[in-house]
Amino acid sequence: MRLPKTFKIIELGCPKSEVDSSHLAAVLEDRGLVRIWDEGGHADITIVNTCAFLQETKNTSLRTLRALKAEGDSLVVAFGCLVEGYRREAREAADVIIGLTEIGAAYEAIESFVAKGRLQRKAGALPDPAPRSLEHRSYHYLKIAEGCSNFCRYCRIPQFRGRFRSRPLKNILDEAGSLFDAGTREIVLVAQDVARWGEDIYGRPRLEYLLERLARIADGRWIPLLYLHPARVTKELVALVAQEPSICSYLDIPIQHVSDAVLARMGRPHGTKNPRFIVDWIRENHPDVAIRTTVMVGYPSETDRDFDELYSFCRSVEFDHLGAFAFSPEPKTPARRMKGQVPEDVKADRLARI
């Protein structure tokens, strides 16, 4: 088998994983490979950046890999969360697998398979900020932290990506400056929990400080925020978002639910601040700030009353964007073993109503 010269990436994951793809692409380009930006075009290597957050997305990732391998037109590489959570299945479905801690050694893994027909697992840490291969467009994602320390009982993200780790302020500012200098008009800040940034560095979250520093170099460009855990959305943060021209007046706050009982079973503590209170406060005090959220229905032991509480709240708030999904019992999560699993037909009905 000859050494490949071109590669393309099929994105099945979230914006955070898209950042990972840009790092992987830069590593391969540094070794002389050429990226084909058209996902439908032919390339010697087809990389699938997978998702495994839900069984549905895991199955989609596996089906995509198997279909590509059956076509036999290119070397098929599985990359991302599927590799972290289901390594054996990913290995069976693809020619080469690359985990999130192996990006720096991606070329060597491909080279080993081509030359010897076997997989090579080798850690490949990246510098920070790491080079990125970016499409020519007006916006790009900027990851300000990796991992998650919320440990929600239905979620495997901490297993896939480790505990929450903030990127240093200087590294974020340097990368943002480079993106702005390259013509980017909009930098979207992403992490598993953006509002937690700085907690592991300064002893408490310092997102407002980061935003103030970014606003100084934005010069009329935009900075939206994605993925804010409601427990860490403060009035000061909302006020800054509402008042600072460079920070988009748009908050993505995945509340998941509003029933205290359901939130407790989810392992999403909120103290005395139920997500509904911060949402109501934003609507009352900063009505021009758009709110996007995601909710989950059918969590174990969710009663009709719990669901009605969520449904009524969503109707009354009128979120600017509302995403919803049904609970999926993921392997190696406490929620999978909980009593009171909601029947699939009930989950489907509740999801349809939301």
C-alpha positions as CSV (number, residue, x, y, z in Angstrom):
1,M,0.0,0.0,0.0
2,R,1.4,3.4,-1.0
3,L,1.7,6.2,1.4
4,P,-1.4,8.4,1.3
5,K,-1.1,12.0,0.0
6,T,-4.6,13.5,0.7
7,F,-7.1,13.3,3.6
8,K,-10.6,14.6,4.4
9,I,-12.5,14.8,7.7
10,I,-16.1,14.0,8.2
11,E,-17.5,15.8,11.2
12,L,-20.1,13.9,13.3
13,G,-19.3,15.6,16.6
14,C,-19.9,18.9,18.4
15,P,-18.1,22.2,18.0
16,K,-15.6,21.2,20.7
17,S,-14.6,18.1,18.6
18,E,-14.4,20.3,15.5
19,V,-11.5,22.1,17.3
20,D,-9.8,18.7,17.8
21,S,-10.2,18.1,14.0
22,S,-8.4,21.3,13.2
23,H,-5.5,20.2,15.4
24,L,-5.3,16.8,13.8
25,A,-5.5,18.3,10.3
26,A,-2.6,20.6,11.1
27,V,-0.5,17.7,12.3
28,L,-1.1,15.8,9.0
29,E,-0.5,18.9,6.9
30,D,2.8,19.5,8.6
31,R,3.9,16.0,7.4
32,G,3.0,17.0,3.8
33,L,-0.6,15.6,3.4
34,V,-3.1,17.8,1.6
35,R,-6.6,18.3,3.1
36,I,-9.6,17.9,0.8
37,W,-12.3,20.2,2.2
38,D,-15.2,18.7,0.3
39,E,-16.5,15.8,2.4
40,G,-18.0,14.3,-0.7
41,G,-14.7,14.4,-2.6
42,H,-12.2,11.6,-2.9
43,A,-9.2,11.4,-0.5
44,D,-6.6,8.7,0.3
45,I,-7.6,9.0,3.9
46,T,-11.1,9.5,5.3
47,I,-11.1,10.6,9.0
48,V,-14.4,10.4,10.8
49,N,-14.5,12.6,13.9
50,T,-17.0,10.6,15.9
51,C,-19.5,11.3,18.6
52,A,-20.5,8.8,21.3
53,F,-22.5,11.0,23.7
54,L,-25.6,8.9,23.1
55,Q,-26.2,5.4,21.8
56,E,-27.8,7.0,18.8
57,T,-24.7,9.1,17.9
58,K,-22.4,6.1,18.7
59,N,-24.4,3.9,16.3
60,T,-24.3,6.6,13.6
61,S,-20.5,6.9,14.0
62,L,-20.1,3.1,13.7
63,R,-22.4,2.9,10.7
64,T,-20.5,5.6,8.9
65,L,-17.1,4.0,9.6
66,R,-18.4,0.5,8.4
67,A,-19.9,1.9,5.3
68,L,-16.7,3.8,4.3
69,K,-14.6,0.7,5.0
70,A,-16.9,-1.4,2.9
71,E,-16.5,1.0,0.0
72,G,-12.8,0.4,0.1
73,D,-12.0,3.7,-1.6
74,S,-9.7,5.1,1.1
75,L,-8.0,4.4,4.4
76,V,-10.6,4.8,7.1
77,V,-9.6,6.5,10.4
78,A,-11.8,6.6,13.5
79,F,-11.1,9.7,15.7
80,G,-12.6,11.3,18.7
81,C,-15.0,10.2,21.5
82,L,-16.0,6.9,20.0
83,V,-12.3,5.8,20.3
84,E,-12.1,7.0,23.9
85,G,-15.3,5.2,25.0
86,Y,-15.6,2.2,22.7
87,R,-12.1,1.5,21.5
88,R,-12.6,-2.1,20.6
89,E,-15.7,-1.4,18.4
90,A,-13.9,1.5,16.8
91,R,-10.9,-0.7,15.9
92,E,-13.2,-3.3,14.3
93,A,-15.0,-0.6,12.2
94,A,-12.0,1.3,11.0
95,D,-8.5,0.7,9.6
96,V,-6.8,3.1,12.1
97,I,-8.0,4.6,15.3
98,I,-6.7,7.8,16.9
99,G,-7.6,8.9,20.4
100,L,-7.7,12.4,21.8
101,T,-4.3,12.1,23.4
102,E,-2.8,10.6,20.3
103,I,-3.3,13.5,17.9
104,G,0.4,14.5,17.8
105,A,1.3,10.9,16.7
106,A,-1.5,10.6,14.1
107,Y,0.8,10.5,11.1
108,E,3.0,7.8,12.7
109,A,-0.1,5.7,13.4
110,I,-1.2,6.0,9.7
111,E,2.3,5.3,8.5
112,S,2.6,2.2,10.6
113,F,-0.6,0.8,9.3
114,V,0.3,1.5,5.7
115,A,3.8,0.0,6.1
116,K,3.2,-2.9,8.4
117,G,-0.6,-3.5,8.4
118,R,-0.9,-3.1,12.1
119,L,-2.0,-0.4,14.5
120,Q,0.4,1.6,16.6
121,R,-0.7,3.2,19.8
122,K,1.5,6.1,20.8
123,A,0.7,9.2,22.9
124,G,1.1,12.4,21.1
125,A,0.7,15.5,23.3
126,L,0.2,18.9,21.5
127,P,1.6,22.2,22.5
128,D,-0.7,25.0,23.7
129,P,-1.7,26.8,21.6
130,A,-1.4,24.1,19.0
131,P,-1.4,24.7,15.3
132,R,-4.8,24.5,13.6
133,S,-6.0,23.9,10.0
134,L,-8.9,26.2,9.4
135,E,-11.5,26.6,6.7
136,H,-11.8,30.0,5.2
137,R,-15.0,31.3,6.9
138,S,-16.1,34.2,9.1
139,Y,-16.3,32.3,12.4
140,H,-14.3,29.8,14.3
141,Y,-14.6,27.9,17.6
142,L,-12.0,28.5,20.3
143,K,-11.8,25.9,23.1
144,I,-11.0,27.5,26.4
145,A,-11.0,24.3,28.5
146,E,-10.9,20.6,28.2
147,G,-12.8,17.9,30.1
148,C,-15.6,18.1,32.6
149,S,-15.9,17.8,36.4
150,N,-19.7,17.9,36.7
151,F,-20.1,14.1,36.6
152,C,-23.8,14.2,35.7
153,R,-25.1,10.7,36.3
154,Y,-26.2,10.1,32.7
155,C,-23.0,11.4,30.9
156,R,-19.7,9.8,30.0
157,I,-17.9,12.9,28.9
158,P,-15.5,12.9,32.0
159,Q,-14.6,9.3,31.0
160,F,-13.9,10.3,27.4
161,R,-12.1,13.6,28.1
162,G,-11.0,13.7,31.7
163,R,-11.6,16.3,34.4
164,F,-12.0,19.9,33.7
165,R,-8.8,21.7,32.8
166,S,-8.8,25.4,32.0
167,R,-6.4,26.7,29.3
168,P,-4.1,29.5,30.5
169,L,-5.3,33.1,29.9
170,K,-2.2,34.0,27.7
171,N,-2.7,31.0,25.5
172,I,-6.3,31.8,24.9
173,L,-5.5,35.4,24.1
174,D,-2.7,34.5,21.8
175,E,-5.0,32.1,19.8
176,A,-7.8,34.6,19.7
177,G,-5.4,37.3,18.4
178,S,-4.2,35.0,15.7
179,L,-7.7,34.2,14.6
180,F,-8.7,37.9,14.5
181,D,-5.5,38.7,12.6
182,A,-6.4,36.0,10.1
183,G,-9.7,37.7,9.4
184,T,-12.1,35.8,11.7
185,R,-15.1,38.0,12.5
186,E,-16.6,35.8,15.2
187,I,-14.9,33.6,17.8
188,V,-17.2,31.2,19.5
189,L,-15.9,30.2,23.0
190,V,-16.5,26.5,23.7
191,A,-15.8,24.1,26.5
192,Q,-17.8,21.4,28.3
193,D,-18.6,24.1,30.9
194,V,-17.5,27.6,29.7
195,A,-18.7,29.3,32.9
196,R,-16.2,27.2,34.9
197,W,-13.2,28.6,33.2
198,G,-10.4,29.6,35.6
199,E,-11.7,27.7,38.7
200,D,-8.7,25.3,38.6
201,I,-6.2,28.2,38.1
202,Y,-7.5,30.9,40.3
203,G,-9.6,28.9,42.8
204,R,-12.9,30.2,41.5
205,P,-14.5,30.7,38.0
206,R,-13.1,33.9,36.3
207,L,-15.0,33.9,33.0
208,E,-15.9,37.5,33.3
209,Y,-12.2,38.4,33.5
210,L,-11.4,36.3,30.4
211,L,-14.2,38.0,28.5
212,E,-13.0,41.5,29.6
213,R,-9.5,40.7,28.3
214,L,-10.9,39.3,25.0
215,A,-13.1,42.3,24.5
216,R,-10.0,44.5,24.5
217,I,-8.7,42.9,21.3
218,A,-12.0,42.2,19.6
219,D,-12.2,45.6,18.0
220,G,-15.8,45.2,16.7
221,R,-15.6,41.5,16.2
222,W,-18.0,39.2,18.0
223,I,-17.6,36.6,20.8
224,P,-20.5,34.3,21.5
225,L,-20.5,31.7,24.4
226,L,-21.6,28.1,24.2
227,Y,-22.3,25.6,27.0
228,L,-22.8,27.5,30.3
229,H,-23.8,25.3,33.3
230,P,-26.7,27.1,35.0
231,A,-25.2,26.7,38.4
232,R,-22.3,29.0,37.4
233,V,-24.3,31.7,35.5
234,T,-24.0,34.7,37.7
235,K,-25.8,38.1,37.5
236,E,-22.4,39.7,36.9
237,L,-21.7,37.5,33.9
238,V,-25.2,38.2,32.4
239,A,-24.7,41.9,32.9
240,L,-21.3,41.8,31.2
241,V,-22.8,39.9,28.2
242,A,-25.7,42.4,28.0
243,Q,-23.4,45.5,28.2
244,E,-20.2,44.6,26.3
245,P,-20.6,45.3,22.6
246,S,-18.2,42.6,21.5
247,I,-19.8,39.8,23.6
248,C,-22.9,38.5,21.8
249,S,-26.1,39.0,23.8
250,Y,-26.8,35.3,23.6
251,L,-26.4,32.7,26.3
252,D,-26.5,28.9,25.8
253,I,-27.5,27.5,29.1
254,P,-28.4,23.8,29.0
255,I,-30.8,23.5,31.9
256,Q,-31.7,19.8,31.2
257,H,-34.7,20.0,33.6
258,V,-36.4,22.2,36.2
259,S,-37.8,19.6,38.6
260,D,-35.7,19.6,41.8
261,A,-36.3,15.9,42.1
262,V,-35.1,15.1,38.6
263,L,-32.1,17.5,38.8
264,A,-31.1,15.8,42.1
265,R,-31.2,12.3,40.5
266,M,-29.2,13.7,37.5
267,G,-26.5,14.8,39.8
268,R,-26.8,18.4,38.7
269,P,-26.7,20.3,42.0
270,H,-27.8,23.9,42.0
271,G,-28.0,24.8,45.7
272,T,-30.9,27.2,46.2
273,K,-30.7,28.4,42.6
274,N,-32.9,26.3,40.4
275,P,-32.2,26.9,36.7
276,R,-35.6,28.4,36.3
277,F,-34.6,31.3,38.6
278,I,-31.6,32.4,36.6
279,V,-33.6,32.1,33.4
280,D,-36.5,34.1,34.8
281,W,-34.0,36.7,36.1
282,I,-32.4,37.2,32.7
283,R,-35.8,37.6,31.0
284,E,-36.9,40.2,33.6
285,N,-33.7,42.2,33.9
286,H,-32.1,41.7,30.4
287,P,-34.9,41.0,28.0
288,D,-32.6,41.7,25.0
289,V,-30.3,38.7,25.9
290,A,-31.3,35.7,23.8
291,I,-31.4,32.4,25.7
292,R,-30.8,29.0,24.1
293,T,-31.2,25.8,26.1
294,T,-31.4,22.0,26.0
295,V,-33.7,19.8,28.0
296,M,-33.9,16.1,28.6
297,V,-37.1,14.1,29.0
298,G,-37.7,10.6,30.2
299,Y,-34.9,10.5,32.9
300,P,-35.4,7.6,35.3
301,S,-38.3,8.1,37.7
302,E,-39.5,11.3,35.8
303,T,-43.2,11.5,36.7
304,D,-46.0,13.0,34.7
305,R,-45.9,15.9,37.2
306,D,-42.1,16.4,36.7
307,F,-42.6,16.5,33.0
308,D,-45.6,18.9,33.2
309,E,-43.4,21.2,35.3
310,L,-40.7,21.2,32.6
311,Y,-43.3,21.6,29.8
312,S,-45.1,24.5,31.5
313,F,-41.8,26.3,32.2
314,C,-40.6,26.0,28.5
315,R,-44.0,27.3,27.4
316,S,-43.9,30.3,29.7
317,V,-40.3,31.3,29.1
318,E,-40.4,31.0,25.3
319,F,-36.7,30.2,24.8
320,D,-35.1,31.7,21.7
321,H,-33.8,28.3,20.8
322,L,-34.9,25.0,22.4
323,G,-33.2,21.7,21.9
324,A,-34.6,18.5,23.4
325,F,-33.6,14.8,23.6
326,A,-34.8,11.7,25.3
327,F,-32.8,10.0,28.1
328,S,-30.5,7.3,26.7
329,P,-29.1,4.8,29.2
330,E,-25.4,5.0,28.5
331,P,-22.9,2.2,29.6
332,K,-20.9,2.8,32.7
333,T,-23.2,5.5,34.0
334,P,-25.1,5.4,37.3
335,A,-28.3,6.4,35.4
336,R,-28.3,3.2,33.4
337,R,-28.7,1.2,36.6
338,M,-31.4,3.4,38.2
339,K,-34.8,2.1,39.0
340,G,-37.8,3.7,37.4
341,Q,-36.7,3.6,33.8
342,V,-39.3,5.4,31.7
343,P,-40.8,3.3,28.9
344,E,-39.7,4.2,25.4
345,D,-43.2,5.1,24.2
346,V,-43.6,7.5,27.1
347,K,-40.2,9.1,26.4
348,A,-41.2,9.5,22.7
349,D,-44.5,11.1,23.6
350,R,-42.9,13.6,26.0
351,L,-40.2,14.4,23.5
352,A,-42.8,15.1,20.8
353,R,-44.7,17.4,23.1
354,I,-41.6,19.4,24.0
